[in-house]
């Protein structure tokens, strides 16, 4: 399927768009409890979306990217992103707990009047996965056009990140855009790799992860190496978490339960890892791949980090993104 064919089938497009956003929220929630000792004592390995599981900043910043795209009519610019962050974060009291360090730094830079790209360049830990985690809406909007997904991702990401942090965002956005039009997991991951410079930490890490996947018969063959070979000192970076997420999707993305199991139980930055994996699964298979009870549990974010999300709904955002993309296509934009 190509982009035009997907946009001509609104029902399918909407199912996959909802699947990507619900998958983001499901993965975020299960990954977060997957590293919570109380849940692990009660359930052992995480295999489902248990009661009490909540979204983190991954989902909420994903909703922010969706809202930014919708409010600017798809004509996203660095100024549009800056204004959206100011309006939805700074003007609403700032960030609460649970945010990543470069996100706090970007908000502080916005408060100082610093615009992108400097708001992302002059920022602490700007190579982590805090931009990549919020790219599902861009992949939805640019479904089937991986280059456009990468372009839009770079614009959104530069408010808070630089270099590897931006390239990770481009990789995830392109992967979602590819999954939306039915690319198989191997092609999706290889598409993501093309968004990243060869001579970069993330590029080298992705190459190692792809080589592991190509040599493996099943996930267990590379499970330990995905942990030990990519583990960064002190704090997860995009060069750690994104290759791990894409490797899990490569090996298990055709099966939602298997993909969720491996991602949710990965440890470390499992909320982002599972958020990326499950967003890709939802984009590939549609929202129907997730139980209806899960959809209802996560469709509204919990506001643990951003207050504006109390007004947002994942299913409504998906519908707005789809309608925006279809209307722009009809008008030749």
KOLKEPA-687438 format. One record per residue: residue in three letters; x, y, z of N, C-alpha, C, O, CB in turn. Coordinates in steps of 0.02 Angstrom, whole numbers, plus 50000, padded with zeros to 5 digits. Atoms other than C-alpha are relative to their C-alpha. Glycine has a CB too. Layout:
<nodes>
ALAXYZXYZXYZXYZXYZ
...
</nodes>
This chain:
<nodes>
UNK500424994150000500005000050000500445006250000500965006450034499525000050061
UNK499644993649997500595017749965499585005250036499025003750058500195002449929
UNK500344994749962500095034250044499315001549971498825002050008500435006350003
UNK500644998250031498735038449918499474994650012498894996250025500095001049925
UNK500475005449989497935021449938499755000050072499164998750085500324993249984
UNK500214999849930497925022950128499525005950012499015005150045500615000650046
UNK500434994249989497185040550125499314999249966498825002349988500345006249973
UNK500645001250032495825034350007499564995250039498964994650025500124997249930
UNK500385004749959495295021350136499995002850072500395000750114500334992849998
UNK500014996549936494815032250284499924995250059500234996250112499445005150001
UNK500115004649945494215017650390500654996550021500804996050080499474994849981
UNK499375003349985495875008550377500515005050029500855003550078500294996649937
UNK499554994849976496875024550399499855001750072500305002350113499965006349956
UNK500194998149932495895028950554500154994450050500374995850106499265001850003
UNK499835005649956496105011550628500744999850017500934998850075499794993349968
UNK499275000249988497985012250607500235006150039500695005650079500374999549934
UNK499824993949962498085030150671499824999150073500225000750118499655006249971
UNK500205001349931497105025550826500454994750031500644995250089499274997750004
UNK499565005249975498175010050843500685002650021500955000450071500084994749948
UNK499354997249983499775020050841499985004050065500425003450107500265004449943
UNK500044995949939499195032450974499814995850061500094996950115499495005649991
UNK500175004449944498375019251083500604995550017500734994150075499384995749984
UNK499405004149988499915008251061500535003850038500845001150084500284997649935
UNK499544995749963501005022651119499825000150074500244999250117500015007149972
UNK500224999449931499955024451276500024993250037500214992950095499295002850003
UNK499975006649969499815005751309500724998250016500874996150073499704994749953
UNK499305001649988501675003051289500315004150056500685001550097500405000849938
UNK499764995549947502075017951398499794997450068500204997150114499735007149988
UNK500275002249935500965011351537500294993250021500494992450079499254999649998
UNK499755006749981501514993051531500755000150012501004996550055499834994849947
UNK499284999549989503344997751516500165003250067500655001350100500335004049945
UNK499894996749936503205008951667499894995250059500284995250106499545006150008
UNK500115004749945502454995451777500484994149995500604990650044499284997550001
UNK499535005450008503674982951704500645000850039501004996050051500164999149928
UNK499404998849959505064991151803499815001950072500245004250110500445005549968
UNK500244998449933504004993851959500014993650043499694988750026499285003049998
UNK499895006049960504484981652096499354997350031499274991350038500495001350055
UNK500635002449971502744981052173499594996049949499304990949967499595006050026
UNK500355003850052501964975652009500364993449987500044988249976499955004149936
UNK499635006250015503354963051981499914994950056499894988950043500755001649990
UNK500135004749945503074955652154499324996749992499234990850007500035003750068
UNK500685002750006501224953552117499904995849938499584990549941499515005750000
UNK500155003350063501254948251935500594996149971500494992249924499775005149951
UNK499415003050032503034942351900500155003749936500295009749938499894992549986
UNK499914996750064503264945951716499365003649979498815001249992500214994949945
UNK500574996150022502134959251642499754997349933500134997049884500185007649994
UNK500275002850061500984951651511499345003349979499035001449930499884992550009
UNK500644996850015499484963251512500015007150026500485009250061499424996050031
UNK500094993249974498894980951547499594999350064498984998950062499655004749948
UNK500345001249936498494979051731499665006250027499845011850008500504997450051
UNK500334994249969497324990151832500515004450036500975001950069499454997750049
UNK499544995449966498205005651895500585002349957500925007149974500264997050061
UNK499464998050045499445006551751499825006749969499265007749945500134994749946
UNK500134993350024499615024651695500535002249950501084999549947499975004950059
UNK499534997150048500425034651558500545004050036500475005850094499635004549951
UNK499474995649974502035044351584500085005749949499645007149909500674996150011
UNK499884994450045502815058951491500024997849926499915001949882500665003450018
UNK499995002350069502985048051334499345001349965499325004349911500184992549997
UNK500674999050029501115048151301499825007349998499555009749948499484996150040
UNK500234993049995500845065951357500375004549951500065009049922500115002550071
UNK499654996150051502205073151246499804997749930499845001649882500764999450010
UNK500285002250063501525062351105499355003749985499245005749928499874992650001
UNK500614996050008499855070951132500175007249982499825010449943499574999750064
UNK499804993150015500765087651128500215000749927500035005549894500585002250046
UNK499814999850070501545083650959499384999749955499345003349905500474994249983
UNK500625000350039499825078750893499645006750001499415009149949499544994550028
UNK500354993649994499055094850959500375005449961500055009649930499945002050074
UNK499614995150038500475105050883499864999449925499735004449891500754999150013
UNK500145001250071500215097050711499305002549981499215005849930500074992649984
UNK500704998250015498335099750718499915007550002499595010449958499524996650049
UNK500104992849992498415117650779500325004149945500085009549927500275002350067
UNK499674996250054499615122950641499794997449932500084999349881500764999550007
UNK500265002550063498635113650508500504995949960500454995449899499795005749958
UNK499495004150033500115102450470500605003949975501095000949954499694996449944
UNK499444995850023501235117150425500475001350059500525007050083499745006849970
UNK499594999549940502435113750567500655003649985500995002149935500134993050029
UNK499374996350004503895125650592500305000250070499964998850119499885007249972
UNK499714999249933505125128450735499615004950043499525003850103500725002249995
UNK500394995149961504105143650787499334997150022499104998450077499895006449959
UNK500645003149982502495133550784500094995350059499674995050104499704996349941
UNK499865004649944503285120550899500135004150063499875002450117500604995549983
UNK499844995849942503985134051014499365002950030499275002850091500495005649980
UNK500624996949976502295142651025499544994850033499204996350082499645003549943
UNK500425005249971501395126251059500254998050069499864997150115499994993949954
UNK499725001749934502585121751201499875005650050499725004350108500754998649994
UNK500134994449955502395139151274499275000050022499125000850081500195006749967
UNK500724999549986500505138851262499774994150043499384995050090499595000249934
UNK500255006049967500245120951322500404997850061500154993850102499984994449951
UNK499595001949942501655119351449500145006250044499915006550102500664996849978
UNK499794994349959502375135951507499405004050026499375005550085500465004749958
UNK500574995849980500735145651509499504996250044499044999250071499655002749939
UNK500455004049957499885131251602500374997450061500194992250088499704994249960
UNK499675001649937501085130751747500614995749995500904993850047499534996750044
UNK499395003850009502535121051673499904992550006499334990150007500515002250051
UNK500025007349995502965102651689499954997850072500225001050118500624996949968
UNK500035003149935502535091851837500574994850004501094995749973499304996650014
UNK499505005349994503505076151886500004995549939499594996249894499884995950064
UNK499965005550048504015061551776500265002049931500254997849886499334997149992
UNK499734998150065504785071451633500744998349994501094997650044499895007349988
UNK499295001150013506475068151552500395006550008500125011950002500104997149931
UNK499594994149985507915079851589500035005149943499975011149957500704997850018
UNK499974994950053508075087951417499325003449989499305008949961500244996949935
UNK500654996950006506205091351419499935005850049499685011150032499444994950010
UNK499994994549952506375101551578500455005649976500305011549983500234997550070
UNK499534995050025507875110151501499715004149944499815010249940500644996849978
UNK500314996450056506905114551343499475004950025499435010550001499704995149951
UNK500524995649973505455121651443500325006050034500085011650028499554996250050
UNK499654994449968506675132051545500275004849948500245010949957500574997450045
UNK499754995750053507465138451385499435004149968499525009949952500354995949946
UNK500574996350027505745143151318499805005650047499645011150025499404995149988
UNK500164994749951505395152651478500495005849995500315011550009500024997150071
UNK499494994750008507005162251445499955003549932500325008349920500704996950007
UNK500084997050066506435166351269500474997149948500555000049894500115007250004
UNK499545003150047507685154651184499604995649952499194991449973500544995850037
UNK500385003650051507015147451020500424994349971501034994349978499785004849944
UNK499625005250035507485131750924500375002849940500135007449908499534994249979
UNK499735006249973508705125550875500405000850065500594995950097500434996749949
UNK499584999049941509665133651020499674997250063500014995050109500155007350010
UNK500345002749942508335128151144500154992650009500124990050064499245001149995
UNK499815007049997508835110351101500744998950003500984994150034499724996349943
UNK499275000750000510685112951071500295001650068500694997750095500325004549947
UNK499754997949934511035122251233499574997050054499205000550089500025007850006
UNK500475003649958510175109051335500324993650027500714990449992499354998349961
UNK499705005749967510635095251454499744993449971499144992849958499895000250074
UNK500175006750022510635077051394499555000049938499074996249934499664996250056
UNK500424999350060509945082051225500084994449949499844995049893500155006649967
UNK499945005850044510415065251150499594994150025499684988450002500734997949993
UNK500405005649974509145054951249499404998849954499355001749900499785001450072
UNK500555002150043507535047351182499365004050011498825001949991499854992750011
UNK500594996049984506365061151241499675003349941499105005649946500195005250048
UNK500324997750061506045067151063499714994049962499164994449935500495004049956
UNK500235005950036505905049750987499344997450027498924995049989500524994550003
UNK500605002949969504555044651110499365003549978498825000649984500055000450075
UNK500604996150016503355058151047499855000449926499455004749905500075007050027
UNK500044999350073503455054850859499444996249967499354996849906500644997849971
UNK500555003850032501955043350830499535004549961499345002649905499614996250053
UNK500464995850040500815057850777500295002249934499925002949885499815006150040
UNK499694998050063502065063250645499994994249950499864995249891500725002550011
UNK500045005850043502155045550576499304998949974499214996849917500254993950036
UNK500705000550022500255045250570499855005149945499585003349893499525001050061
UNK500164994550047500115061950482500364999149933500085000549880500195006750030
UNK499605001050061501495057750356500004992849977500464990749943500725002350012
UNK500035007250017500955039650333500184998749928499915001849882499304997350014
UNK499795001950067501815031850184500545004449969500825002649917499425000149956
UNK499494995550025503005046450158500555000650052500545005250093499705007149982
UNK499515000449946504515042050263500475006150000500695008250053500414993749994
UNK499574994150003505565056750202499665006150032499975009950069500205001649928
UNK500384994549969504205069150251499944998950075499985003750114499315000649968
UNK500025001449928504035060450418500655002050034500655005050087499864992550013
UNK499354998049972505895062950448500085007550002500355010250051500554996949959
UNK499944992650001505815081150397499595003250056499845007650091499765002749931
UNK500424997249947504365084950513500264998350069500235002450115499284997549992
UNK499735002249935505165075050654500585004550021500645006350080500234992749997
UNK499434995749984506745085550644499765006850024500055009650071500465000849939
UNK500264993549979505725101550659499734999650070499865003950112499455002449951
UNK500285000649932504785095250811500544998650052500515001450107499484994350001
UNK499505002249951506305087550894500495005550020500755005450076500384994249974
UNK499464995349986507475102450883499835004950055500285008550078500175003849937
UNK500164995749944506535112051017500324997450064500445001350111499245000550009
UNK499755003049938507235099951147500634995849992500964994350041499474995950030
UNK499455004850010508595089151067500485002349945500365007249910499714993249983
UNK499494998650050510125089050956500324993449979500324988650016500535005050027
UNK499625005650028511095076750847499644993350012499104992249985500704999950030
UNK500295006649991510735058850907499285000350024498874996150006500414995950048
UNK500694999349976509165064750996499525001549943498964999049942499965005550052
UNK500414998550059508495071950833499984994249952499454992549925500275006349964
UNK499985005750047509065057350726499564994350024499254990849984500724997649989
UNK500435005249972508175045450844499275001649986498874997249970500114999250075
UNK500694997950014506575055550822499834998849927499294996449911499915007450018
UNK500115001250072506755054750633499914992549986499484990649947500585002849958
UNK500045007250011507025035950641499324997350021499014993349985500564996450038
UNK500645002549976505465032850745499435002649958498974998849942499905002050074
UNK500534997250042504375044650642499964996349933499424994749910500115007549988
UNK499985003550064504925036150481499754992850008499404990249964500705000049970
UNK500225006949987504635018950557499244999750006498924995349977500334997350064
UNK500734999849994502855023550606499685001349932499194998049914499785005550050
UNK500274998450066502535031150434500024993949954499564992849914500405005749967
UNK499955006150040503125014850354499514994750024499194991449983500704997450003
UNK500475005049973502115003750471499285001649981498884997149971500084999550076
UNK500684997950016500555013850432499774997549931499174996449921499955007550002
UNK500195002350067500605008050250500184992749989500214990349932500345004349947
UNK499945007350005500954989850289500694997249990500754991349974499594997849947
UNK499335003050003502844988050284500064994650053499794995450108500555005550009
UNK499895005149949503374972150373500535002450049500895007150033500204993349968
UNK499544997549948504414974050532500725000849977501055005649996499994995450058
UNK499314999450024506074970850444500095006349958500565010049968500214993749960
UNK499974994150043505734984150313499915006450041500235011550026499484999649945
UNK500104994249957505114996150447500655002050034500845007950034499464998550053
UNK499384998549963506724994750547500555002349952500935006849968500244993850039
UNK499504997850049507814996150392499855007049975500315010849960500024995149941
UNK500204993250018506835011750344500225005050053500485010350038499255000449988
UNK499794995849945507165019150515500755001249998500995006750010499804997050067
UNK499274999450001509025015650497500245005149949500745008549960500324993249984
UNK499794995450052509115026050338499935007350021500215011749988499584998849937
UNK500084993249976508615041550437500595002550041500625008350060499375000550041
UNK499464998549952510215041050541500684999949965500834995349928499994994950058
UNK499334999950030511975046150487500414993950021500384991650077500375006450020
UNK499585005749984513205031850476500505001650055500614997750101500374997749937
UNK499484998049952514525041350574499685003550060499795009450072500515004749966
UNK500324997449939513495043550732499954994350050499964988550031499295003049985
UNK500085005049947513315034550898499374995849986499394989749990499965003350070
UNK500625003550014511515030250855500064995649938499814989949939499435005049992
UNK499925004050060511965024350681500404993650012500214988349989500345004149946
UNK499605006049985513315012650745499614995250044499664989150035500665002150035
UNK500405004449957512145006050880499454996549962499334990549973499695004150057
UNK500525003250041510755002950755500294994549956499984989349947499655005249957
UNK499695005150040511954993450644500144993750041500034988150017500655002649969
UNK499885005849957512464982250789499354996350015499334990250014500345002250065
UNK500655003149984510644979250834499724996249940499474990749947499505005350023
UNK500245003450061510184975050654500394993649987500104988649967500045004749939
UNK499595005950010511634962950641499804994450048499794988550030500745001750008
UNK500235004949952511054954350799499354996849977499274990749978499915003250070
UNK500655002550022509284952850732500074995349940499754990049938499545005849982
UNK499925004150061509854945950564500314993250015500214988449977500435003749949
UNK499665006349984510884932450649499594995750048499794990150063500685001550030
UNK500375003449947509544927350775499424996049972499114997849921499745005050051
UNK500595003950018508224913850763499395002350038498835002050012500134992850013
UNK500554997649958507174920950904500275005150049500875006050056499654994150036
UNK499814994549956507164934751033500494997850055500945001550073499375003050031
UNK499575002449946507984924251168500744999749979501185000250021499784993250024
UNK499315000550024509534922551059500395006450011501005006250019500004998149926
UNK499654993549996509934941051075499795004150061500015009850069499885004049937
UNK500294996249943509004946151235500555002950045500535008850060499554995450041
UNK499484997749955510544947251346500455005249967500635010249998500414994250026
UNK499564995350035511624955851215499675006849990500015011949993500214997249933
UNK500354993550008510294969251186500055004150063500045010350061499274998849981
UNK499904996449937510494973651369500725002150009500875008050019499774995750058
UNK499314998749981512354972251394500385004249949500805008349968500364993550011
UNK499614996750052512994978751227499805007349989500195011249961499924996349935
UNK500244993250014511964994751224499925004350062499775010250057499354999749964
UNK500114996649937511874999551408500495005950007501095005050006500094995250058
UNK499584994049991512505017451430500075001550074499634999950114499705006149963
UNK499884998549930513245023451593499515005250026499395010349994500725002450010
UNK500394995249960512095032251717499305001549973498825001450012500375006450004
UNK500644997550026510685037651600499894997349930500354997249889499995007849999
UNK500155002850067509805029851450500065005449947499835011149957499294997049999
UNK499934995450057510235038151285499584997249942499344991649945500745000949979
UNK500355002550059509375036951116500384994349967500074989949938499895005749950
UNK499605005350031510815026151057499954993450038500164988250013500735002149996
UNK500145006149963510335013651191499284997749987499174992149963500125001150076
UNK500705002149999508435013451195499704998949931499324994249922499605005150037
UNK500335000650066507975015951012500234993749962499804990349934500145006249958
UNK499825006450030509035001550943499684994050035499494989150003500764999150001
UNK500325005449963508324990551081499264999349979499024993849968500065001150075
UNK500715000150020506534995451037499914997349930499484993149917499705007050006
UNK500075002150070506774993050851500194992649992499904989149950500435004349954
UNK499825007150003507624976250879499434995650025499294990449995500634998750042
UNK500575003949975506144970050982499454999849947499154994649935499735003150066
UNK500524999850052504944975750846500204995749940499794992149912499875007349976
UNK499745004250055506034967450712499864992750014499644989049970500775001249991
UNK500055007149984505964950850805499294997850017499124992050008500454998550058
UNK500655002149973504174951150873499425004149976498855003049998500025000250074
UNK500524995250017503184964850786499394997249966498885000649964500285005149958
UNK500595002950032502014953150694499504997350051498934995650033500204994449954
UNK500425002749947501294947450862499985005050057500485006150092500264993050024
UNK500054994749949500634960750981500204997550069500575000950104499295002750002
UNK499865002449932500734950051138500754998750010501025000350062499604993650014
UNK499285001349994502524944451105500395006550002500855007350042500244995649941
UNK499654993650001503084962051063499925003650066500405006250094499755004349942
UNK500134996849935502264969051219500394996750056500685000050098499255000050016
UNK499655003749948503004955451328500745001850003501005003550056499924992549990
UNK499294998750001504794958151273500155007350016500655008850050500304998249933
UNK499874992949988504664977151277499855002050072500245005550103499585004249952
UNK500204997949933503744979051442500474997450054500545000550107499294997650015
UNK499575003149949504964967751534500745001449987501174997850014499884992650001
UNK499314998850019506544975451463500405003550056501015003050058500025004249938
UNK499654996349948506954986251615500255006749974500115008749918500584995950026
UNK499704993650016507895002851617499485005049973499065007350011500574999149949
UNK500464995150028506935014351497499414996449965499234998149909500365004549949
UNK500505004350031505565001551467499375003749981499015001449936499824994450048
UNK500604996550021504175014451458500085002749929499625002149888499845005950049
UNK499884997650068504945022451304500084994249951499814994449896500625004549997
UNK499915005850044505495005751231499334996949981499204995749922500464994850034
UNK500655003150014503754998351248499545004849964499135002749923499684997750065
UNK500424995150035502925014551192500155000049925499695000149884500125007150029
UNK499815000250071503905014251028499784993449968499494993449913500765000949992
UNK500185006550028503634995551002499254999449989499034997349936500254994450046
UNK500735000850005501764995951037499695005149953499175003749922499685000550068
UNK500254995350050501505011650933500104997149930499674997749887500375006850006
UNK499885003250064502295002350787499524994249988499274993249932500734997549996
UNK500475005650007501214987050820499315002749983498975000049939499974995950065
UNK500654997150014499654997850824499955003049931499445002449897499835005350051
UNK499984997250068500155006850665499964994549948499674995549895500635004349990
UNK500005005650047500414990050580499334996449996499104994649942500544995150019
UNK500585004549996498864980950639499345003550012498815000550005500124995050054
UNK500614996549984497604994350686499824999550073500094995350109499444997449958
UNK500184999649930496794998450851499674993650025499674992250085499545005850013
UNK500355006149981495824982050849500474994750030500244989950061499654997049940
UNK499535004849972497414972850898500035000450076500254995750109500705001249971
UNK500004999249927497214979651075499304998850028498815000949998500245007150019
UNK500655001049970495804973951190499645006750014499965011750030500064996150066
UNK500384993849991494414986851206500095002850070500105008950079499264998849987
UNK499904997649932494674987751394500665003850006500715008750044499994994250050
UNK499364996450000496484993051363499915006849968500165011849994500544996049963
UNK500114993750035495935006451241499675005050047499875010850051499574999049937
UNK500354995549955494735013751368500435002250059500365007750084499364996750026
UNK499584998449943496035013151506500525005449984500695009350028500354993850025
UNK499444995550016497355023251412499835005749953500255009949939500554996149971
UNK500154995050052496415034151287500085007150026500215011749987499294999049974
UNK499874993549969496545048751408500614999450045500664995050087499385002450041
UNK499395000149960498235052551484499845002350072499335005550084500555004549969
UNK500134998849929498395054451672500255006850025500135008650082500304994650040
UNK499774993449980499225071451675500544999950053500595004550094499435003950026
UNK499465000449950500725065751778500565004949984500965006550028500284992950004
UNK499464995550020501845077651680499735006549970499995011849986500454996549950
UNK500264994250035500805089551573499265000950015498864996450005500114999449924
UNK500694998849981499195097551631499525000649942498934999149949499965006250040
UNK500464998850057498495101551458499664993649976499144994049944500385003149943
UNK500285006250027498155083051422499334998350030498994993850005500484994350012
UNK500665001449972496615083451532499455001549949498894999149956499895004250064
UNK500494998250052495735090651379500064995649938499694996649890500085007249980
UNK499865003850060496395077551256499794992850006499734990050060500755000449984
UNK500205007050005495855060251199500364997049940500344999849885499214999449992
UNK499595003050053496955048651096499594998549938499834999549882500334993650025
UNK500415001850057495535042850985499785006249960499765006049899499394996050022
UNK500194993850033494965060550947500605003249964500535005749909499715005050050
UNK499404997450032496745066150912500164996249936500344999249885500594999750048
UNK499875004050059496965051650791499525002049943499735002549885499934992550016
UNK500494998150051495375056550700500165006849970500105007849910499295000050029
UNK499824993350025495925074750687500614999649954500635003149903500135004850057
UNK499405000750041497625069550618499824996949932500074999249880500534995750035
UNK500205003250062496825058250488499625004849955499765005349896499574993850014
UNK500394995350040495575071350432500445005649973500335008049917499435002950042
UNK499544994850023496955084350421500414997549941500495001149891500465002350057
UNK499595002850055498035073050312499584999149937499815000649882500314993350022
UNK500445001150058496575068550200499825006649966499825007249905499374996250021
UNK500204993550029496035086650178500585003449964500485006549912499735004650055
UNK499414997250033497805092250137500144996549933500324999749884500614999650046
UNK499895003850062497965078450008499495002149947499665002749889499954992450014
UNK500524998150047496315083449930500125007049970499935008449913499324999950034
UNK499874993250024496885101549916500685000649965500875006049943499985004850059
UNK499365000150034498565096449842500575002850040501085004750011499945003849938
UNK499464997349958499605102349989500464994550024500944995850060499715003750061
</nodes>
